[in-house]
Amino acid sequence: MIHSFSLVPAAYVFLLREAGPRTEVLLQLRRHTGYMDDHWAAGIAGHVEANESIIQTAIREGREELGVGISPVGLHPLTGMHRTNGGTDPLEQRVDWFFSCHHWGGEPRTMEPDKDAGLAWFAFGHLPELVPPHERKVLDALTAGSVPAVMTFGWEPGEHIEQYRVALPH
C-alpha cells in the first residue's frame, strides 16, 4: 500500500552571543500563531518558499522576523532534523535545517508584533521551560557540546507531541 505524505522543509537560526564566560541564545515568545503559542522558540524560523534554497530561507527569515542581515558565510550548520507529528502512520513529515549564527548586521528586534510577544537572551543551561520539543532537543545537544549531523524527532518512543498535532484532512 502506498502512503502519501507531505515533506515540509524549514530553516531555524539560533543567534548566539558571548556574554562573559557563557554563551546565550536569542529566543522569541510565540503568540497568536496557532502553534506552540506561549513557547520560547528560535528567533528566526520559517518554511522554504518556492524557488528558494534553505540558505536563502534563513537569510530572508532573519530580515523578516528580526530585522537582521545575515551573510551565507555567517550561517553555521548545526543539524538536519527529520520529524513527524507522531503516530504509527504519519501523514506529515518535516525536514528542519538548524543553523547557528554569531555575526549579523543590525540589532535584533521584533518585526512581527502580532506573532511575537518579545525577545530575550538565555544562557545555555538556563533555557525557559516552554520551548517547542523539537527545538529543545537541538538546544540541549548544543548545550551539551555535541550536535549530531542528523537528528530525528517524533519517531522515538516518548518524543511524540500529541497535544500539538495538527488536524489533517482525510
N, C-alpha and C positions, 0 to 999 in steps of 0.2 A: 504494500500500500504506500502511495506517495503522500507525504505530508508537506503542505505548503506553509511557508513562514516568510516573514519579512526580516531583513537584516538591516538594522539602523545604525550607521556609523556616527560617532560623535567625538569631539575633541574636548579635553579638560586640561586647563592650565593652572597649576599652583604657583602663584607668585610667592617667592621666598626672599627673605632678607635676614641678614645677620644682625642681631640685637645683643651686643656684647658677646658672651660665650654661648649664646643659644641661637638657634635658627627658628624663625617664625614664618607662618604661612598665612596669607590673606584669605579669609572666607567671607562669604556673603550670607545674610539671613534671608532665606526664601520666603516669599509671601504672595498670595493671590495667583499662584501658578497652577494649582490643582495637583501638584506632585511634590511631595516632601516639603510642604509649607511648614514654616517654623523650624526648619533644619538649617544648620550652617553647612554650606556647600562651597565647592570651588568657585572662586571669584570669577573665573572665566570658564564657560562651558557652553556647548551648543552643537546642534546637528549639522552635518555636512549638507550644503546646498548643491543644487545641480551644477555640474561643471566646475567643482571646487575640490581641491585636494585637502587632506586633513591639516596640512600646514597652513594653507590659506584660511581654513575654517578657524584655526586657533588665533591667527592674526586678526581676522575680521571680528571674532567674538571679543577679543581684548579691546578693540576700538569701540564696539557697540555696547559692551556691558560695563567696562571700567574706564573708557576714555584713554587708554594707554596704547602706545605704539610699541609693537614687538617686532624685532627682526627675526627672520627664519633662523639665523645662527644663534639667536638668544634662546631658542626652544631646545630643551634637553629632554629627549625621550626617556620616560620612566618605565612604562609598561603598556602592553596592549591587553585589554580585558574582554573576554567573550563571556557575556552574561545572558541570563534568561530571567523571566518573571516568575519562574518556579513551576512546579508540577512535573508530571512524568511525560507529558506530550506538549512541550512548549510551542505556542503559536507565534511568539515574538522572541526574537533574539537580537542582541545588540553587540556591537564591537566598539569599545571605547578606547581611545588613544589618550593616555595621560602623559603630560609634559610638565617639567618644572621650568621656571624662568627666574633668573636672578637680576637681569638687566632689562629695563624697559624705558620708554620715553613718556614723560608726563606723570602726574600724581594720580593714583587710582582714586576714582570717585564713582558714586552711584549714578549710572546713566539711565537706568530703568526703575525709577522710584515706585512704579506700580507693581513691580515684581521683586523688589529688593528692599528689605526693612533696615538695611545698614551693613556696613563693612567693619571687620575687626581683624587685628593680627593676633594669632595664637601661637604660643610656643609649642614645639613638638613635645609630647608628654603631658601637655595641659590643654588638649583639644576639648571643645564643648561636647557634652553628652550626645546631643542630637546632631548627627552627621549622616547623610544617606549611607546605608550599609556598604554599598559597593565602593564609595569614595573612602569610607573609613578603612576598608581593607587595604587600599593603596597607601593612605596616610599612615596606618600602623606599620606597614612594611617600610615606608620611608623613615619613620621614627626609629625603627629597629636597625636601619642602615643597610638593608638588603631587599631590593625590589626585584622580583623575578621579571624576566623579559616578557613573559606571557603569564597572565593570571586568568582565573575563571571565577564566576560568581553566580550563585543560584543553582548550580548543578550538584553541589555537595550537600549532604545532609546538614541541616541546621543553618543553611545560608539562604533559605527561601524567604522572600519578603512578601508573604501572602497579603499582609494588610495594605500593601501598596500596589497590588496587582491591578492593572488597567483592564476594564471590561472591554473585551474584543467582540466584534460582530461575528456571528456564526455563519 
